[in-house]
Amino acid sequence: MTHADFMHRCLELAMLGHKRVGNGALVGSVLVRDGKIIAEDFHREFGREHAERALLQSFTGDILPTDTLYVNLEPCCHHGKTLPCTDIILERGVKHVVIGMQDPDSRVRGQGIELLRSKGVMIEGPVLRAECEWLNRGFLSVRTKNRPWITLKSAHASDGRIANADGSPLAITSQEQNVWSHTFLRSRHDAILVGVQTIINDNPRLDARLAPLTPGPSPEGRGEFFPWRIIFDPHGRTPHDAHVVTDEHASSTIIIVDPSHAEKLSDQSQNGVKIFPIAIAADGFVWNDLWNVLLQSSGDFHGVTSILVEGGAKTWEMFKKAGMMDMEVNVVGSGQ
C-alpha cells in the first residue's frame, strides 16, 4: 500500500467527526508498521484529544523506529483545548510522520512540522493535499476568512419558477434529485440556512433524512447525520408549530433575530431552540457579529465551519450581494 492509501483511510476516519468537532478540524490518523495499519483514531468530539494524540494515548505497544504515523492535518504545537500533538509524538518516539496538509491556523502554520523536524522526526507530505483541503474546506475558511464555507443552493423549475403563482410551494425536484441533495449537500455541511419566509411557506424539516446512513463515532454505531438548522428571522416571525422548533431535533435549530424582536421567540427556547440576537444592517444582519456568534462555542453548540444556504430568493440575494459565498449549486427540476 502507498502513502495515498493510508491517507485515504485518515480521511475516512476524519469524516466520523462531522458535526461533532464544532469549529475544529476533521482529522484522522493511522499508525502503520510493515505496510499494515496497527492503530487508528480520529478527532471524536469538540474539546477532546486530536486524532494523533488519541491514537498514541490508546496504543499501548512500543513504537518502532520504522513505524509511520499518518495524519491528514499537520500536528498542532500549541496549547489550546488539548495538549499539543507534537509533544506526544516526541514522547512516544515516533520517527516518521506523513501529513496531508499544512494547518492554516496562525498558531501552527508550519511550526508543528518544523518543531518535529528539529527533533529528528522525518516529515513527508503533503499527500493528497487537494482532498485533505476539500474535506476541511470549512476549517480552512474559518481560519483564513473568519467565516464558514458557504454554499448557495437553489432549485427552480425549467421555466424558472420557484413557487406557484399564488406563492404556495411548488414541487420542483424529483425524488432522485432530493436524494442527491441530501447526500452530497445537506449531509456534507454543518448547517442548513433559510430565511423565515421559507419556514412560513414550506414548513421544511431541513434534515438529511434521505442520505444513506453514515458511520457513527464508534465501530458499532451508525446513524443519520443531523445538521444544525439556522433560520434568518429578523422580526421574530417563526411559527410556533413549525417542524424546526417542535420536532425531536429542535435543539439543533438556531434562530437569528434582531435584538428588538428577540422577546417574541423567548418561549421557543423551552424546546431547546437556540435564539441568537444579532443586529440588523441595511443589507441584512451585521456579518461580523453573525460570524462571531456562529463560530464560537456556547453551551452544546460549538460553532460551525460550513453552511448550506437553501433560500429563499431574498436570502440568496443577501448572501450574493455581500460576497458571502464560495460555491453555488443550481438544481433544475420539472416543477410538475
C-alpha positions in Angstrom: 0.0 0.0 0.0 1.1 3.6 -0.7 1.1 6.9 1.2 -2.1 7.8 -0.6 -3.8 4.6 0.5 -3.1 5.3 4.2 -4.0 9.0 3.8 -7.4 7.9 2.3 -8.0 5.9 5.5 -7.2 9.0 7.5 -9.8 10.9 5.6 -12.4 8.2 6.1 -11.8 8.3 9.9 -11.8 12.1 9.9 -15.4 12.1 8.5 -16.6 10.3 11.6 -16.2 13.6 13.5 -18.5 15.5 11.2 -20.7 18.0 13.2 -19.1 16.6 16.4 -15.9 18.7 16.4 -17.6 22.1 16.2 -15.3 24.8 14.8 -12.4 22.4 14.8 -10.9 20.3 12.0 -11.9 16.9 10.8 -8.8 14.8 11.5 -8.0 11.1 11.3 -4.7 9.3 12.0 -3.3 5.8 11.4 -0.1 4.1 12.7 1.5 1.8 10.1 4.0 -1.0 10.6 5.4 -3.1 7.8 2.7 -1.9 5.4 -0.2 -2.6 7.7 -2.3 -0.4 10.0 -1.8 -1.4 13.6 -3.7 1.5 15.2 -6.1 4.3 14.2 -8.2 7.0 15.7 -9.9 10.3 14.9 -10.9 13.6 16.5 -14.1 12.5 18.1 -15.6 15.5 19.7 -15.1 19.2 20.3 -12.7 19.7 23.2 -11.3 16.1 23.1 -7.9 14.9 22.0 -6.9 15.4 18.4 -6.6 12.3 16.3 -2.9 11.6 16.6 -2.9 12.2 20.4 -5.9 10.0 20.8 -4.2 7.2 18.8 -0.9 7.5 20.6 -2.6 7.6 24.1 -4.6 4.5 23.4 -1.9 2.4 21.6 -0.1 0.7 24.5 2.6 -1.1 22.4 6.1 0.0 21.7 6.6 2.4 18.8 9.4 1.1 16.5 11.8 3.4 14.6 10.4 2.0 11.3 6.7 2.8 12.2 5.0 5.6 10.3 2.2 7.9 11.7 -0.2 9.3 9.1 -2.4 12.3 9.7 -4.4 14.4 7.3 -3.6 17.7 9.1 -0.3 19.0 10.4 0.1 18.1 14.1 -0.6 21.1 16.4 2.2 22.6 18.5 0.2 24.9 20.8 -1.7 24.6 24.0 -5.4 25.0 23.3 -8.4 22.9 24.5 -6.0 20.0 24.4 -2.2 19.4 24.8 0.0 19.8 21.7 0.1 16.7 19.4 3.8 17.3 18.7 4.5 16.6 22.4 3.1 13.1 22.4 4.6 12.3 19.0 8.0 13.1 20.5 7.3 11.4 23.8 6.2 8.2 22.1 9.3 8.2 19.9 7.6 8.4 16.5 10.3 8.9 13.9 8.3 9.2 10.7 5.2 11.3 10.1 3.3 11.7 6.8 0.9 14.7 6.7 -1.9 15.5 4.2 -1.9 19.3 4.5 -0.4 22.2 6.5 -2.6 23.6 9.3 -3.7 27.2 8.3 -4.2 28.1 12.0 -1.9 31.1 12.8 -0.8 29.2 15.9 0.6 26.3 13.8 1.0 27.1 10.1 4.2 25.0 9.5 5.5 25.4 13.1 4.4 21.9 14.0 6.3 20.5 11.1 9.4 22.5 11.8 9.4 21.5 15.5 9.2 17.8 14.7 12.0 18.1 12.1 14.2 20.0 14.6 13.8 17.0 16.9 14.9 14.5 14.3 11.4 13.3 13.1 11.2 12.7 9.3 8.2 14.6 7.8 6.8 13.7 4.4 3.9 15.4 2.6 1.7 16.9 1.8 0.0 13.8 0.5 -3.5 14.1 -1.2 -3.4 17.8 -0.3 -6.4 18.7 -2.5 -8.5 16.0 -1.0 -7.4 16.9 2.5 -8.1 20.6 1.9 -11.5 19.9 0.4 -12.6 17.8 3.4 -11.6 20.6 5.7 -12.7 23.5 3.5 -14.8 24.8 6.3 -12.0 24.8 8.8 -9.8 26.5 6.2 -12.4 29.2 5.5 -12.8 29.9 9.2 -9.0 30.2 9.8 -8.4 32.3 6.6 -11.6 34.3 6.1 -13.1 34.3 9.6 -16.3 32.9 8.3 -17.7 29.5 7.4 -17.5 27.9 3.9 -20.8 28.9 2.3 -22.6 27.0 -0.5 -25.7 28.6 -2.1 -28.2 26.0 -3.3 -31.2 27.0 -5.3 -33.9 24.9 -7.1 -36.2 26.1 -9.8 -38.4 24.6 -12.5 -37.2 24.5 -16.1 -39.4 27.6 -16.8 -37.7 29.5 -14.0 -40.5 29.2 -11.3 -39.5 28.7 -7.7 -43.1 28.7 -6.4 -46.7 28.7 -7.7 -48.2 32.0 -8.9 -50.1 32.4 -5.6 -46.9 31.9 -3.6 -47.7 28.4 -2.5 -45.0 25.7 -2.5 -44.1 24.1 -5.9 -42.8 20.5 -6.0 -39.8 21.3 -8.2 -37.3 18.5 -7.9 -37.7 14.7 -8.3 -37.1 12.2 -5.6 -33.7 11.3 -7.2 -32.7 14.9 -7.1 -33.7 15.2 -3.5 -31.7 12.1 -2.5 -28.7 13.6 -4.3 -29.1 16.9 -2.5 -29.4 15.3 0.9 -26.4 13.0 0.3 -24.0 15.4 -1.3 -25.1 18.8 0.0 -27.0 18.6 3.3 -25.0 15.8 4.8 -21.7 17.5 3.8 -22.4 20.8 5.6 -22.5 21.5 9.3 -25.7 23.6 8.9 -28.6 24.4 6.6 -29.7 28.0 6.5 -33.0 29.5 5.2 -35.0 32.7 5.6 -38.1 32.7 7.8 -40.4 33.1 4.8 -39.3 29.6 3.7 -40.3 28.3 7.1 -43.7 30.0 6.9 -44.4 29.0 3.3 -43.0 25.4 3.2 -42.6 24.3 6.8 -39.5 22.2 5.9 -37.7 19.8 8.2 -34.2 20.8 7.0 -32.6 17.5 7.7 -30.6 14.9 5.7 -33.1 12.0 6.2 -32.7 10.9 2.5 -29.0 10.4 2.8 -27.5 6.9 3.4 -26.7 6.1 6.9 -23.2 7.1 7.9 -20.8 5.6 10.4 -21.2 6.7 13.9 -18.4 7.7 16.4 -17.9 4.0 17.4 -17.4 1.0 15.2 -20.8 -0.4 16.0 -22.6 3.0 15.8 -24.3 4.0 12.5 -26.8 6.8 12.3 -28.4 9.6 10.5 -26.3 12.8 10.2 -28.4 15.7 11.5 -27.2 19.2 10.5 -27.7 22.4 12.5 -30.7 24.4 11.2 -30.3 28.2 11.0 -33.3 30.5 10.5 -32.8 34.1 9.5 -35.8 35.7 11.3 -35.1 39.4 12.0 -38.6 40.2 13.2 -39.3 37.0 15.1 -41.9 35.5 12.8 -41.1 31.8 13.1 -44.4 29.9 13.6 -44.6 28.2 17.0 -45.8 25.0 15.3 -43.1 24.8 12.6 -41.3 21.5 12.3 -37.9 23.0 13.1 -39.0 24.2 16.5 -41.3 21.4 17.6 -39.7 18.1 16.3 -37.3 15.9 18.3 -34.3 17.8 16.8 -35.5 21.3 18.0 -32.2 21.7 19.9 -30.4 21.7 16.6 -32.3 24.8 15.5 -30.8 28.3 15.7 -32.9 31.4 15.1 -31.1 34.6 14.2 -33.2 37.5 15.3 -32.8 41.3 15.7 -32.4 42.0 19.5 -35.5 44.2 19.4 -37.7 41.3 18.4 -36.0 38.5 20.4 -38.6 38.6 23.1 -41.2 37.2 20.6 -39.2 34.0 20.4 -38.4 33.6 24.1 -40.7 30.6 24.6 -39.0 28.7 21.8 -36.0 28.1 24.0 -38.1 25.8 26.1 -37.9 23.2 23.3 -34.1 23.7 23.2 -34.2 26.1 20.3 -31.2 28.5 20.4 -32.1 32.2 20.0 -29.1 34.3 18.8 -29.9 38.1 18.8 -27.9 39.8 16.0 -28.3 43.4 15.0 -29.7 44.2 11.5 -27.8 46.3 9.0 -29.2 47.9 5.8 -28.4 44.8 3.7 -29.2 42.2 6.3 -27.6 41.2 9.6 -24.2 42.7 10.7 -22.0 40.0 9.2 -19.1 40.2 11.6 -21.5 39.9 14.5 -23.2 36.9 12.9 -19.9 35.1 12.3 -18.7 35.8 15.8 -21.8 34.1 17.1 -21.8 31.1 14.7 -18.1 30.4 15.1 -18.0 30.4 18.9 -18.8 27.7 21.4 -21.8 28.3 23.6 -23.5 25.5 25.7 -23.9 22.4 23.5 -23.3 24.5 20.3 -19.6 24.5 19.4 -19.7 26.5 16.2 -20.0 25.6 12.5 -17.5 25.7 9.7 -19.8 25.2 6.7 -23.3 26.4 5.8 -25.6 25.4 3.0 -27.9 28.3 2.2 -31.1 27.0 0.7 -33.1 30.1 0.3 -35.4 31.7 -0.3 -34.8 34.4 -3.0 -34.2 37.3 -0.6 -31.8 35.2 1.5 -29.8 34.1 -1.6 -29.6 37.7 -2.8 -28.4 38.9 0.6 -25.5 36.4 0.6 -24.6 37.1 -3.0 -24.7 40.9 -2.7 -22.4 40.7 0.4 -20.0 38.3 -1.4 -20.6 35.7 1.2 -20.4 32.6 -0.9 -17.8 30.0 -2.0 -19.9 27.7 -4.2 -23.3 27.9 -5.9 -25.4 24.9 -6.9 -28.5 25.3 -9.1 -30.8 22.3 -9.3 -33.3 22.4 -12.2 -36.5 20.3 -11.9 -39.6 19.8 -13.9 -41.8 21.7 -11.5 -44.8 19.4 -12.2 
